[in-house]
Amino acid sequence: MRINHNIAALNTYRQLTNNAVMGQKSMEKLSSGFRINRAGDDAAGLAISEKMRGQIRGLEQAARNSQDAISLIQTAEGALNETHAILQRMRELAVQAANDTNQDLVDRDALDQEFQELKAEIDDIASQTKFNKMNLLDGSFGNKIDTDPANTTALSVAGVAKIIGNGPAETYTITDGGAGGDLTISNGAGDSITIAGGGTVDGAQTINISKWGITIRTNEGYTAGSLNGTAIVITAGTGGQFQTGANQGETMTLSIGDMSAAGLGINGEDLQSRANAEQAITAIENALNQVSTERSNLGAKQNRLEHRIANLGTASENLTAAESRIRDVDYALAA
């Protein structure tokens, strides 16, 4: 007969301890609302739940980012709406000035005064339209030209003839081909561009490269001048980039061109004569088309963002439900 240990009492004590621990855990789950309060409760479930939580918070922030992007677009589009109205009035004035019932020094001068004031207002709209202190319509939010790997200059590009990759700053030498009339641009490292005599290069943009900080030196016998119908090959960067997803790379880009009078190609127009007025009509037509294209692009981006927000909300809702099934407590079962 053994009297050193009370086995029944030990068993009772063990069961009491286990029940106390289980009761403590159940109380913890009921009070916190979580089935998993520490890694020991469900290590794999905790890891999955934390990843889902990170994704959910990313989706919610992406939705807020998209709302901010829509606000930016609405700011720009509202300003362009007024630019459109101004251009329509300028076209009306140009059509009126093109009529020879007007005298150049009297009537056309009066029309031109309003014309110039409206043109100045377009510049004011372009320079003063901002979102979070960022200019939207002066070209700085548009395509940027990378002239040096470490520096970016904010020049707006209405169109490009060819897109190349980013590269280091180099020195180019321009030579002609003698009697053949070929023009060769080379950097001395095997890279060159040759324009055959009598040939043309796609594009018809006039670009003031002095704004890029580039200096062209001409040798004796050559003079600097303007070339019509030429294209300069540049590297086009991106405009504004919006993080519209929870993961890297889930972005949307937006570029807004230069909507100033110069950017719209009407900076030098006036109504001092019938010929000038007729020229202004054509220039304003082109400017109207440019603004219309920009507004259409903004509208398309806004519609896309609205659908993106709806999709983000659905994804966040479904992921929250999945995370809840893993981490939240079942009160009926825990009680």
C-alpha positions in Angstrom: 0.0 0.0 0.0 1.4 3.4 -1.1 0.6 6.5 0.9 3.3 8.9 -0.3 1.3 10.3 -3.2 -2.4 11.0 -3.6 -2.9 10.1 -7.2 -6.5 11.2 -7.3 -5.7 14.6 -5.8 -2.8 15.1 -8.3 -5.1 14.2 -11.2 -7.7 16.6 -9.9 -5.1 19.3 -9.5 -3.9 18.8 -13.1 -7.4 19.0 -14.5 -8.1 22.1 -12.5 -4.9 23.8 -13.8 -5.7 22.9 -17.4 -9.2 24.2 -17.0 -8.0 27.4 -15.4 -5.6 27.9 -18.4 -8.3 27.2 -20.9 -10.7 29.5 -19.1 -8.1 32.2 -19.1 -7.5 31.8 -22.8 -11.3 31.8 -23.5 -11.7 34.9 -21.4 -8.9 36.6 -23.3 -10.4 35.7 -26.6 -13.9 36.8 -25.5 -12.6 40.1 -24.2 -10.3 40.9 -27.1 -12.6 39.6 -29.9 -9.6 37.7 -31.5 -9.1 34.0 -31.8 -5.4 34.7 -32.3 -3.8 37.0 -29.6 -0.3 35.6 -29.8 1.7 33.5 -32.1 1.3 30.5 -29.9 -2.4 30.5 -30.5 -2.0 29.8 -34.3 1.4 30.5 -35.8 0.5 29.9 -39.4 -2.8 31.8 -39.0 -1.1 34.8 -37.4 1.4 35.0 -40.3 -1.4 34.9 -42.9 -3.5 37.3 -41.0 -0.7 39.9 -40.7 0.0 39.7 -44.4 -3.7 40.2 -45.1 -3.8 43.2 -42.7 -0.9 44.8 -44.5 -2.7 44.3 -47.8 -5.9 45.7 -46.5 -4.3 48.8 -45.2 -2.5 49.2 -48.5 -5.8 48.9 -50.4 -7.4 51.5 -48.2 -4.5 54.0 -48.7 -4.5 53.3 -52.4 -8.2 54.3 -52.5 -7.3 57.5 -50.7 -4.5 58.1 -53.1 -6.9 57.7 -56.0 -9.3 60.2 -54.5 -6.5 62.7 -54.2 -5.6 62.0 -57.9 -9.2 62.7 -58.9 -9.1 66.0 -56.9 -5.9 67.0 -58.8 -7.5 66.1 -62.2 -10.7 68.1 -61.3 -8.5 71.1 -60.4 -6.7 71.0 -63.7 -9.9 70.2 -65.8 -11.8 73.1 -64.2 -9.0 75.5 -65.1 -8.9 74.2 -68.7 -12.6 74.7 -68.9 -12.0 78.4 -68.4 -9.1 78.3 -70.9 -11.5 76.8 -73.4 -14.0 79.6 -72.9 -11.3 82.2 -73.3 -10.1 80.6 -76.6 -13.6 80.6 -77.9 -13.9 84.3 -77.2 -10.4 84.9 -78.8 -11.5 83.1 -81.9 -14.7 85.2 -82.0 -12.6 88.4 -81.9 -10.2 87.0 -84.6 -13.1 86.3 -86.9 -14.5 89.8 -86.3 -11.0 91.3 -86.9 -10.7 89.4 -90.2 -13.6 91.4 -91.6 -12.4 94.4 -93.7 -15.2 96.5 -92.4 -12.8 97.2 -89.5 -10.1 99.9 -89.7 -6.6 98.7 -88.7 -5.7 101.6 -86.4 -9.1 102.0 -84.8 -11.3 99.0 -84.8 -8.7 96.2 -85.0 -6.7 97.9 -82.3 -9.6 97.9 -80.0 -10.2 94.2 -80.8 -6.6 93.4 -80.3 -6.5 95.0 -76.8 -9.1 92.5 -75.6 -7.4 89.7 -77.5 -4.1 90.4 -75.7 -5.7 90.7 -72.3 -7.4 87.3 -72.8 -4.1 85.8 -73.9 -2.5 87.2 -70.7 -5.3 85.5 -68.7 -4.5 82.2 -70.3 -0.9 82.6 -69.1 -2.2 83.5 -65.6 -4.4 80.4 -65.5 -1.5 78.2 -66.6 0.9 79.7 -64.0 -1.5 79.9 -61.1 -3.4 76.6 -61.3 -1.9 74.5 -58.5 -2.6 71.5 -56.4 -0.8 71.1 -53.1 1.6 73.8 -54.3 2.4 71.9 -57.5 1.9 73.7 -60.8 -0.4 71.7 -63.1 -0.7 73.7 -66.4 2.6 75.4 -66.9 4.3 72.3 -68.4 6.2 71.3 -65.3 3.6 68.5 -64.7 4.0 67.3 -68.2 6.7 65.3 -70.0 10.1 66.1 -68.6 13.3 65.9 -70.7 16.2 64.2 -69.1 19.3 66.1 -70.3 21.6 64.6 -67.7 21.3 61.5 -65.6 21.4 63.5 -62.4 19.3 66.5 -63.4 15.8 67.0 -65.0 14.7 70.2 -66.6 11.0 70.9 -66.7 10.2 71.5 -70.4 6.9 70.5 -71.9 7.0 68.5 -75.1 4.0 68.6 -77.4 5.2 65.6 -79.4 8.3 63.5 -80.0 9.6 61.9 -83.2 11.6 59.1 -81.6 12.1 57.9 -78.0 15.4 56.6 -76.8 16.7 55.3 -73.5 18.4 57.3 -70.8 22.1 57.8 -71.2 25.0 59.7 -70.0 25.8 63.3 -71.1 28.0 63.3 -74.2 29.5 65.7 -76.7 28.2 65.5 -80.3 30.0 66.8 -83.4 28.0 67.9 -86.4 29.7 67.6 -89.8 28.4 67.7 -93.3 29.0 65.2 -96.1 30.6 67.4 -98.6 28.9 67.6 -102.0 26.4 65.0 -101.0 24.8 67.4 -98.5 24.5 64.8 -95.8 24.3 66.0 -92.2 25.9 63.7 -89.6 25.7 64.1 -85.8 28.1 61.8 -83.9 29.5 61.6 -80.4 32.8 60.0 -81.4 31.9 56.8 -79.7 30.3 55.0 -82.7 26.9 56.6 -82.2 25.7 58.8 -85.0 22.6 60.1 -86.8 22.8 60.9 -90.5 20.3 62.9 -92.4 20.6 62.4 -96.1 20.8 65.4 -98.4 17.4 66.4 -99.5 15.8 64.1 -96.9 13.5 65.1 -94.1 13.1 64.1 -90.5 9.7 63.4 -89.0 8.2 66.2 -87.0 7.9 69.9 -87.3 8.5 71.2 -83.8 10.7 74.2 -83.1 12.7 73.6 -79.9 14.9 76.2 -78.2 17.6 74.0 -76.9 19.3 76.8 -75.1 16.7 76.2 -72.3 18.3 72.8 -71.7 21.7 74.3 -70.8 23.1 73.0 -74.1 25.6 75.2 -76.0 26.3 74.7 -79.7 29.6 76.0 -80.9 30.1 76.4 -84.7 33.4 76.1 -86.5 34.6 78.8 -88.9 32.5 78.8 -92.0 29.3 77.7 -90.3 26.5 79.8 -88.9 23.8 79.0 -86.4 20.3 79.3 -87.8 16.9 77.8 -87.5 15.9 74.6 -89.4 12.3 74.0 -90.4 10.8 70.5 -90.6 13.4 69.0 -88.3 13.1 66.8 -85.2 15.3 66.5 -82.2 15.5 63.1 -80.6 14.9 63.4 -76.9 14.2 61.2 -73.9 10.7 61.6 -72.7 10.1 61.0 -69.0 6.9 60.6 -67.1 4.6 63.1 -65.5 2.8 62.6 -62.2 2.7 59.1 -60.9 -0.1 57.9 -58.6 0.1 54.8 -56.4 -3.3 53.3 -57.0 -2.6 49.8 -55.7 -1.4 48.1 -52.6 1.7 46.7 -54.3 4.8 48.0 -56.0 4.3 48.8 -59.7 0.5 49.3 -59.3 0.6 52.9 -60.5 -1.0 55.3 -62.9 0.8 58.1 -64.7 -0.6 61.5 -65.8 1.1 64.1 -67.9 -0.4 67.6 -68.6 1.1 69.7 -71.3 2.0 73.4 -71.2 -1.3 75.2 -71.4 0.1 78.7 -71.5 -0.2 80.9 -74.6 3.2 79.9 -75.7 2.5 76.2 -75.1 -0.7 76.5 -77.1 1.1 78.2 -80.0 -0.8 81.6 -79.8 1.8 83.7 -77.9 2.7 85.8 -81.0 -0.7 86.3 -82.4 -2.4 89.7 -82.8 -5.3 91.3 -84.6 -3.5 94.3 -86.0 -4.3 93.4 -89.6 -6.7 91.1 -91.6 -3.8 88.7 -92.4 -2.8 88.5 -88.8 -6.4 87.9 -87.8 -6.7 85.1 -90.3 -3.5 83.6 -89.0 -4.8 83.9 -85.4 -8.0 82.0 -86.4 -5.9 79.0 -87.5 -3.6 79.2 -84.4 -6.6 79.4 -82.1 -8.2 76.4 -83.8 -5.1 74.4 -83.1 -5.1 75.6 -79.5 -8.7 74.6 -79.0 -7.9 71.1 -80.3 -4.9 70.9 -78.0 -7.0 71.9 -74.9 -9.8 69.5 -76.0 -7.3 66.7 -76.3 -5.9 67.5 -72.8 -9.4 67.6 -71.2 -10.4 64.4 -72.9 -7.3 62.7 -71.5 -8.0 64.1 -68.0 -11.6 62.9 -68.2 -10.5 59.4 -69.3 -8.0 59.2 -66.4 -10.7 60.4 -63.9 -13.2 57.7 -65.1 -10.4 55.1 -64.8 -9.6 56.2 -61.2 -13.3 56.1 -60.2 -13.5 52.4 -61.4 -10.2 51.8 -59.6 -11.6 53.1 -56.3 -14.6 50.9 -56.7 -12.4 47.8 -57.3 -10.2 48.7 -54.4 -13.2 48.9 -52.1 -14.4 45.5 -53.2 -11.0 43.9 -52.8 -10.6 45.5 -49.3 -14.0 44.2 -48.3 -13.4 40.7 -49.4 -9.9 40.6 -47.9 -11.2 41.9 -44.6 -13.8 39.1 -44.5 -11.1 36.5 -45.2 -8.8 38.0 -42.5 -11.7 38.0 -40.0 -12.4 34.3 -40.5 -8.8 33.6 -39.7 -8.2 35.9 -36.7 -11.5 36.8 -35.1 -13.1 34.7 -32.4 -16.3 32.7 -32.8 -18.1 33.8 -29.6 -20.4 30.8 -29.6 -17.5 28.4 -29.8 -15.2 30.3 -27.4 -17.9 30.6 -24.7 
